[in-house]
């Protein structure tokens, strides 16, 4: 009688877990290249994947795709795609409000800009349900295009809005520096 037969599923599960532990992190973290990303960023490669949890509540899974030559230092000067797969429901208003707050950490802007950007973000990002995907594509010199579950919702033709919005995740001033490092494929300090 073999050990696998005696312990059955427990040994098989342990073997599976051990296999996962020896896989490189990049092999586990690779996300599929979505058609909306491929259409606007043909040479994209998956750079990193990270999960945001706050006080034990999982918020979203983030994936970043970049092209050859991408530099985190001047992220806004490069084309890239950032996908957020939501792990709980949120209203468009809550997402836009939180985005404006986080954008304020990255750079300064006027109250009238905040109001205008809030309205734009509400129009581009609908209410989300668990499992919905929002993908933003940075378009240097133009702004950003947005997709929800692979379908275009519009674009923000405002370079500063795009820089600050994507800075929520990619700027060194982000409120989530570990998430940023993981998205950029960098080891934690």
Protein Blocks (a to p, Z undefined) as FASTA:
>chain_A
ZZklmnmmmmmmmmmmmmmmmpcfklmmpccddfklmmmmmmgccfbdcdddeehiafbd
cdddddehiafklmmlpccddddddfbdcdfklmmmmmmmmmmmmpccdfklmmmmmmmm
mmmmccddehiacdddddehilpcddeehiafbdcddfklmmmmmmmmmpmkbcblmlmm
mmnopacZZ
